[in-house]
Each structure stands twice: as structure tokens, then as C-alpha cells.
């Protein structure tokens, strides 16, 4: 996927509007619309903000990384073990 498609996909997956996303980043709705319609590219600084907002890598936003990650910061070892078990159960269902 391309940058514009990834931004749109991340935003819609989070269930937020272009207006809400723009407010969080301190830009206009038109700016977000232009990114998503591939009219302009976000600056490097904005790319970093976008990645941080969605808790993904800049490589992921750019479409260079295909591996998904999940932050478990702030969880205990026991809670992390539960998350791993849930992920393994979900993967087993796909087989």
C-alpha cells in the first residue's frame, strides 16, 4: 500500500474523521484530505507525528514494513503472557 492509502486505512481503522485527526495533529482537515488523496506528502516531522499517533513505525506508514507490532508498554509480565496467548489462539483459528 502507498502512503496515502496507509494514512486513510489507519485513520478509518481507529474510527476517527479527517477533522478529528487534523485537530490532533494541529493541521487542517484539507491537509489530511490532501495526504489521503495523494495530492501532497506530509513533512518528515508530520510523518513522525502520524506514526506516533497510531503507535506504528514510520516504515509502516510509508508502506515499507509488513510486520505489525503491538505495544505492551505498561503491562505486567503476566498481562503480556495473556496477550500472547490471545494472539496464539487467534492465529490458530485462522489455520
VMD Tcl script that draws the C-alpha trace (Angstrom):
set ca {
  {0.00 0.00 0.00}
  {1.07 3.56 -0.60}
  {1.47 6.33 1.97}
  {-1.89 7.92 1.22}
  {-3.70 4.58 1.45}
  {-1.95 3.74 4.71}
  {-2.90 7.05 6.32}
  {-6.54 6.56 5.32}
  {-6.53 2.93 6.48}
  {-5.00 3.79 9.87}
  {-7.42 6.67 10.40}
  {-10.54 4.74 9.46}
  {-9.44 1.70 11.48}
  {-9.24 3.97 14.50}
  {-12.73 5.24 13.70}
  {-11.86 8.93 13.55}
  {-12.79 11.55 10.99}
  {-10.37 13.64 9.00}
  {-11.38 16.60 11.16}
  {-10.58 14.77 14.42}
  {-7.26 13.54 13.05}
  {-6.35 17.00 11.79}
  {-7.13 18.58 15.18}
  {-4.89 16.10 16.95}
  {-2.00 16.84 14.58}
  {-2.57 20.59 14.52}
  {-3.31 20.77 10.79}
  {-6.41 21.45 8.73}
  {-8.90 18.85 7.51}
  {-7.90 19.88 3.99}
  {-4.30 18.92 4.76}
  {-5.36 15.41 5.84}
  {-7.60 15.15 2.78}
  {-4.69 16.13 0.53}
  {-2.49 13.44 2.09}
  {-5.16 10.80 1.67}
  {-5.87 11.82 -1.94}
  {-2.15 11.75 -2.74}
  {-2.10 15.45 -3.62}
  {0.71 16.33 -1.19}
  {3.04 14.43 1.13}
  {3.36 15.08 4.85}
  {6.66 16.52 6.03}
  {9.12 14.25 7.79}
  {8.17 15.83 11.12}
  {4.48 15.22 10.39}
  {5.19 11.65 9.30}
  {6.74 11.04 12.71}
  {3.67 12.57 14.42}
  {1.35 10.40 12.31}
  {3.28 7.24 13.21}
  {3.31 8.18 16.91}
  {-0.43 8.91 16.90}
  {-1.21 5.46 15.54}
  {1.56 3.72 17.54}
  {3.18 2.31 14.42}
  {6.59 2.76 12.81}
  {7.24 5.33 10.12}
  {8.15 2.38 7.89}
  {4.66 1.04 8.41}
  {3.04 4.37 7.49}
  {5.26 4.56 4.39}
  {4.29 1.02 3.39}
  {7.81 -0.34 3.81}
  {7.09 -2.67 6.73}
  {4.66 -5.55 6.51}
  {5.07 -6.76 10.08}
  {2.52 -5.49 12.56}
  {3.61 -4.70 16.10}
  {1.70 -4.21 19.29}
  {2.96 -2.09 22.17}
  {2.72 -3.76 25.55}
  {4.37 -0.91 27.41}
  {2.93 -0.57 30.88}
  {1.68 -4.15 31.08}
  {2.97 -6.63 33.61}
  {4.71 -9.84 32.54}
  {1.56 -11.75 33.39}
  {-0.60 -9.41 31.28}
  {1.85 -9.74 28.38}
  {1.61 -13.52 28.64}
  {-2.19 -13.23 28.39}
  {-1.89 -11.04 25.28}
  {0.48 -13.59 23.70}
  {-1.98 -16.40 24.48}
  {-4.84 -14.47 22.88}
  {-2.76 -13.83 19.75}
  {-1.80 -17.51 19.52}
  {-5.45 -18.53 19.89}
  {-6.48 -16.11 17.12}
  {-3.74 -17.38 14.80}
  {-4.81 -20.98 15.49}
  {-8.36 -20.12 14.42}
  {-7.07 -18.98 11.01}
  {-5.46 -22.36 10.26}
}
mol new
graphics top color blue
foreach p $ca { graphics top sphere $p radius 0.5 }
foreach p [lrange $ca 0 end-1] q [lrange $ca 1 end] { graphics top cylinder $p $q radius 0.2 }
display resetview
